[in-house]
């Protein structure tokens, strides 16, 4: 099944047609376009018991929906093994395409399609770990506080007809951070063997980089990858100067960013965030409301993907 999102940032009808023609020349392909939010989840559930592979042409949000449809709720007792589910392929079509980049998939859709076709021909399947919280799977990150507030505001801008760009994301992030009205509840973060109090905002990663700003990779947990547990990054202060210094280190491509108020852990199996009051939460760049408690878990080898071997892009 080829699932396309016609509303994704960098997709086009001509591009989808070329992709379909390329794949259908060598494989039997059913093309379905999403029509609304949540539709990709329904299609993922349908594909789970029907197809050998599911290819998503869209952004991170579309891929997240499909994966959640394929796997069902993280706490279900009858979740199928990865080998019994379709393999997942991704053709980047969004703005950041974090998960596709983490898999080593070429950002150019034409070259990505060639990678995918080779993987399909060879029957290549690679298992990856996935994180989960709030009854939902995440592919690369979930967090609460400042970054989630920025995403909420970006979604409001998108709903108002404003185009999502890297520049608009930066200006929105700076405006949110410097706003005196920005709510900043405090969290306690519990991990095996460690508790951190007074956290102002934080996120949990399933891979590194955590996200991208255009071509720039932003790494907070360089020791986190799709083959191991979760990475935790949390700030115990939002003081302007040290926070901007840390942001500068991330933006200049530091592979091992450090700061006195940055807490980092890698390969963590479980994490709990407990807040003094509800705060904005995002999952894979999708705003999911306000919550005061988040329990994170990780399932090794939860899903098979069609992607280059890790050594080819590290």
C-alpha positions in Angstrom: 0.0 0.0 0.0 1.2 3.5 -0.9 -0.3 6.1 1.4 0.2 9.7 0.3 -0.7 13.0 2.1 -1.7 15.5 -0.6 -1.5 18.3 2.0 2.1 17.6 3.1 4.6 20.4 2.7 6.7 19.2 -0.2 4.4 16.8 -2.0 2.7 17.4 -5.4 0.3 15.5 -7.5 2.9 15.1 -10.2 5.4 13.7 -7.7 2.9 11.2 -6.4 2.1 10.0 -9.9 5.8 9.5 -10.6 6.3 7.6 -7.4 3.3 5.4 -8.1 4.5 4.7 -11.6 8.0 3.9 -10.3 6.9 1.4 -7.7 4.0 -0.2 -9.7 6.5 -1.0 -12.5 8.0 -3.7 -10.3 5.4 -4.3 -7.5 1.7 -4.5 -7.1 0.7 -1.2 -5.5 -2.5 0.2 -4.1 -2.5 4.0 -3.9 -4.6 5.8 -1.3 -4.5 9.5 -0.5 -5.4 10.7 3.0 -8.3 13.1 3.2 -8.4 14.2 6.9 -6.5 14.1 10.1 -6.6 10.6 11.5 -7.2 9.0 8.1 -3.7 7.6 7.9 -4.2 5.8 11.2 -7.2 4.0 9.8 -5.2 3.1 6.7 -2.4 1.8 8.8 -4.7 -0.5 10.7 -6.3 -1.7 7.4 -2.8 -2.4 5.9 -1.6 -4.3 9.0 -3.3 -7.5 8.0 -3.4 -7.1 4.3 -0.1 -5.9 2.7 3.5 -6.9 2.8 4.7 -3.3 2.9 3.3 0.1 3.6 5.0 3.1 2.0 4.2 6.6 3.4 4.7 9.7 1.2 4.3 12.5 3.6 5.8 14.2 6.7 6.5 12.9 10.2 2.8 13.4 11.2 1.6 11.1 8.5 4.2 8.4 9.3 3.3 8.6 13.0 -0.4 8.1 12.2 0.3 5.1 10.0 2.6 3.5 12.6 0.0 3.9 15.3 -2.7 2.4 13.1 -0.4 -0.6 12.2 0.6 -1.3 15.8 -2.5 -0.3 17.8 -2.4 0.9 21.3 1.0 0.4 23.1 -0.7 -1.5 26.0 -2.6 -4.0 23.9 -1.9 -7.5 24.9 -2.2 -9.0 21.4 0.2 -6.7 19.6 1.7 -8.6 16.6 5.4 -9.2 16.3 7.3 -6.9 13.9 7.8 -9.8 11.5 4.1 -10.4 11.2 3.4 -6.8 10.2 4.0 -5.0 6.9 7.5 -3.4 6.6 7.3 0.4 6.7 8.9 2.6 4.0 9.0 6.4 3.9 9.3 8.8 1.0 9.9 12.2 2.7 7.2 14.8 2.0 7.2 17.1 5.0 9.2 20.0 6.3 11.6 18.3 8.7 11.3 14.6 7.9 13.1 13.7 11.1 12.2 10.0 11.1 13.2 9.5 7.4 16.5 11.2 8.0 17.1 9.1 11.1 16.6 6.0 8.9 19.2 7.3 6.4 16.6 7.9 3.7 17.7 10.5 1.1 15.8 13.8 1.5 15.2 13.9 -2.3 12.0 12.0 -3.0 13.3 10.6 -6.3 16.4 9.2 -4.7 14.4 8.1 -1.7 12.1 6.2 -4.1 15.1 4.5 -5.6 16.4 3.4 -2.2 13.0 2.1 -1.4 12.6 0.2 -4.6 16.0 -1.5 -4.0 14.9 -2.4 -0.5 11.6 -3.9 -1.7 13.4 -5.9 -4.4 15.8 -7.4 -1.9 13.2 -7.9 0.8 15.3 -5.9 3.2 13.7 -5.4 6.6 15.4 -3.7 9.6 13.9 -3.7 13.1 13.7 -0.4 15.0 12.7 0.5 18.5 9.7 2.8 19.2 8.8 5.0 22.2 5.3 5.5 23.6 3.4 7.8 25.9 -0.2 8.8 26.5 -1.3 5.6 24.8 0.4 6.6 21.5 3.6 5.5 19.8 6.3 8.1 18.9 9.0 7.7 16.2 11.6 10.2 17.3 10.5 12.5 20.1 7.8 13.6 22.6 8.1 16.4 25.1 6.5 18.9 27.3 7.0 22.6 28.0 8.6 25.1 25.8 9.0 23.1 22.6 5.4 21.8 22.8 4.2 25.4 23.2 6.0 26.4 20.1 4.4 23.5 18.2 1.0 24.5 19.4 1.6 28.1 18.2 2.9 26.8 14.9 -0.3 24.7 14.4 -2.4 27.8 15.1 -0.4 29.7 12.4 -0.9 26.8 10.0 -4.7 26.7 10.7 -4.7 30.5 9.9 -3.2 29.8 6.5 0.4 30.7 7.3 3.0 28.5 5.7 5.3 26.5 7.9 9.0 27.5 7.3 12.2 27.2 9.3 12.4 31.0 9.7 8.8 31.1 11.1 9.7 28.3 13.5 12.8 30.2 14.8 10.9 33.4 15.2 8.0 31.6 17.0 10.4 29.8 19.3 12.3 33.0 20.2 9.0 34.9 20.7 7.7 32.1 23.0 10.9 31.8 25.0 11.2 35.6 25.5 7.5 36.2 26.2 6.9 37.2 29.9 3.5 35.5 29.5 5.0 32.1 28.7 3.7 29.5 31.2 6.5 27.5 32.7 5.4 24.8 35.2 8.0 22.7 37.0 8.4 19.0 36.5 10.0 16.1 38.3 11.7 13.6 36.0 12.0 10.0 37.3 14.3 7.5 35.5 15.8 4.2 36.8 18.3 5.1 39.4 17.8 8.9 39.1 15.3 11.6 39.9 15.7 15.2 38.7 13.5 17.9 40.3 12.9 21.5 39.1 12.8 20.7 35.4 11.4 23.6 33.4 11.0 21.7 30.1 12.2 18.5 28.6 11.7 15.8 26.0 12.3 12.2 25.4 14.0 11.0 22.1 13.9 7.8 20.3 16.8 8.7 18.0 19.4 11.4 17.3 19.3 14.1 15.9 16.4 15.2 18.0 15.2 17.5 15.1 16.4 19.5 12.2 16.4 23.2 11.3 16.8 23.1 7.5 20.0 21.2 6.9 21.2 21.7 10.5 21.0 18.6 12.7 20.2 19.5 16.4 21.6 16.8 18.7 20.8 16.7 22.4 21.4 13.0 22.9 24.0 11.8 20.5 24.1 8.4 22.3 20.5 7.6 21.5 19.5 5.6 18.4 16.7 3.5 16.9 18.4 0.3 18.2 18.4 1.1 21.9 16.4 2.8 24.6 15.2 6.3 25.0 17.2 9.5 25.4 16.2 12.2 28.0 17.0 15.9 27.7 15.8 18.3 30.3 16.5 21.9 31.3 16.5 22.9 35.0 16.6 26.6 34.2 15.2 28.9 31.5 17.5 31.7 32.3 18.0 33.7 29.1 21.8 33.8 28.7 22.7 30.1 29.5 19.7 28.9 27.4 20.7 31.0 24.4 24.3 29.8 24.8 23.1 26.2 24.7 20.9 26.9 21.7 23.9 28.4 20.0 25.9 25.2 20.6 23.0 23.1 19.1 22.7 25.4 16.1 26.5 25.2 15.4 26.2 21.4 15.1 27.8 20.4 18.5 27.7 16.6 18.7 28.1 16.6 22.5 26.3 19.8 23.8 26.8 20.5 27.5 25.4 23.0 30.0 25.2 23.2 33.8 21.4 23.2 33.5 21.1 20.5 30.8 20.3 17.0 32.1 20.9 14.1 29.7 20.6 10.3 29.9 20.8 7.8 27.1 19.4 4.2 26.6 16.7 4.6 29.3 13.9 2.0 29.3 11.3 4.1 31.2 10.8 7.8 32.1 8.1 9.7 34.1 7.4 13.4 33.9 5.3 14.7 36.8 4.3 18.4 36.6 3.0 20.9 39.2 0.3 21.8 36.7 -0.7 20.7 33.2 1.6 21.8 30.4 1.6 21.6 26.6 2.7 18.3 25.1 3.9 17.3 21.6 4.4 13.9 20.1 6.5 13.7 16.9 5.8 17.4 16.3 2.1 17.0 16.8 0.4 19.0 19.6 -1.6 16.7 21.8 -2.9 19.0 24.6 -2.0 19.8 28.1 -1.0 17.1 30.6 0.6 17.0 34.1 1.9 13.4 33.9 3.7 11.5 31.2 4.8 7.9 31.4 7.3 7.0 28.7 8.3 3.5 27.6 10.2 1.8 24.8 9.7 -1.4 22.9 12.8 -2.8 21.2 12.3 -4.0 17.6 8.7 -2.9 17.6 8.5 -2.4 13.8 10.4 -3.4 10.7 11.4 -0.7 8.2 12.8 -0.6 4.7 15.9 1.5 5.0 19.6 1.5 4.6 21.7 -0.4 7.2 22.8 1.9 10.0 26.5 1.8 9.0 25.7 3.4 5.6 24.7 6.8 7.2 26.6 7.0 10.5 
